[in-house]
Amino acid sequence: MSRWIVGGLRRGIRTTRFPDPRAVAEEQAGSTVALHWQKLTGSKALSAAALCPTDAISATGTHENGELRFDAGACVMCGRCTRLLPEAFQSVADPRVAVRDRGRLQMVLSWQDGQPPAPAALRREAAQVQRRAYRLFRHSLHIRHVDAGSCNGCESELQMLGSPYVDLHRLGLFFTPTPRHADALLVTGVVTANMEEPLLETYRAIPEPKLVIAAGACAVSGGVFAHGPTTKGPLDRLLPVDTYVPGCPPTPQAMLHGLLLAIDRAEERYGHDRGEDGRGT
């Protein structure tokens, strides 16, 4: 114990510089999985889909003709696809993976007559009128968190937002115990039947305008519980979601990026317009 105390006194408090771009390289934890569709074939697509436990990767057809659907919002980071096809599925350590449009986490590929798969068109960006509303929260944001039925993995990561290392307060972000003082609702976990009404009551109690952030694969897509008998989620079945943060669980920096993206203080970096190196084009 004494060694840890001495080491802590020597190092002092270390706080991440995120969202400073220079701090991105310091983050090592995987945030999501990126699909490099140029490296796929029909047979590889079918093999990857057969391994996925949550249908984040699903495929129909044959090696010659078929369709693959990839949903990063349903990915629970099990690593099966990255181990089987590392050239096509790669873990993304960059925490800037939150998006405003659910469709940005999804891709549809199709192949015909044995030709390589090609992606469908991307969804359009959110309306400009909605973007103007985000500017109301640029200086500060008060957040009400609701666990709608999680395994506590997201909550463990969420606690780190208040740690000296992440320190969300330096960016004007604060958690509040009452929805009537909140600007945003952050939801973790798949929405269970018992939590449906408390969640809706919390949402209704937050004054307009308000933001909704779905954090974690369960809130985004239902995750491994998507087809459960007591499941009411994913969240966007019940509420209008402004920002989706994929991951199982999402890292603290990924959640921080999602909050900043919701208030238009961060760029939307994750998507399928990335180049070969996984960076935006």
Order of alpha helices (4+ residues) and beta strands (2+ residues): alpha-beta-alpha-beta-beta-alpha-beta-beta-beta-alpha-beta-alpha-beta-beta-alpha-beta-alpha-beta-alpha
